[in-house]
Amino acid sequence: MKTNIRVSRKKPESLTNQIREQLHSLIDSGAMAAGSLLPSERDLANSLKVARNVVRGAYETMVKAGKVKSEGRKGRRVMAAGGRKKTAKARKK
């Protein structure tokens, strides 16, 4: 998957935050649809010429925010609008 994520080492903001903010924008704008698979940590890190830990940090923050779901070895997927999936209890209400 081709992403339009760019980072600049000249910005005072950390590379991890730059990636996270751009992912938030892509998801919120609908450019990355719910259910779409994010690039692997390795692929995105290589394309941005950053360490994998930088990308991993951004992805983990997105998972905690409920924007992205980790599926183990399958990778990470964009969650539906509104963040976390509804549980059975939430659907009954």
N, C-alpha and C positions, 0 to 999 in steps of 0.2 A: 504494500500500500504506500502510495506517495503522499507525504505530508508536507505542508508548507511551514514547517517549523524551522526557525533560524535563531541562532544565538550569537551574541557579541561579547567578547571578552573585555571590551572597552566599557561596557555598562557597569554601574556599581552593583546592580542586582546580580545575585548568584545565578549560575547557569541552570541549576535545578529549578529555581523560581521562574526563570525565563521560559523554560520548557513547560512547567506546570501552568503558567498563565496562558500560554499559547494553546495548550490542550483544552483548558477551560473555555477559551474563546471559540475554538473550533467545535467543541461539543455544544455549547450554548447557542451558537449560530446555526447549528444543524449541518455544518460542513462535514462533521463526523456523525453519522447517523447511529441511533441506538442499535446495538447488536454488532456494529462493525468492530473488527479486530484491530487493535493497536499494533504498530510495528514492534518486533521483538526488541528487547533492551539492546542487544548486540547490534541489530540493524540500524536502529535510530542513533545509537552512540557512534557507530562507524560513519554514518552519513553526516553527523554534526561534528565529528572529530573531537568527541569528549569521552570521558571514562564511563564505563557501564554504570558505575555507582551513581553518577549524576542523573542518568535516565531512571535508574531504579528508584532513587529518592523522589523524583517527580511522579512516577507511576504509583508508588506507595501512598503518597499524599493524595493522589486522585482516588485511590481505592478507599482510603479513610473518609474522604469527602463524599463517597457514595456516587461518584461520577463514573467510576470504572469498576468492573468486577474481574477479579483474578480467577482464572480457570486452570490453575496449575500449569502443567506442561503445554496445554492448548494455547496459553497466552492470556491476554487481558482484553476484555470487551467493553465497549461503551454501554453504560446503563441507560435505561429509558429516561425520558425527561422527568424531572422531579426527584432523581436520585435513586434511592434504595428501592429494591423490588418490594412489592406489597406482600405481606405475610398472610396466611390464612385468616388470622384474627383481624387484620386490618381490612380485608375484603368483606368480612361479615358485617362490619359496622356501617 
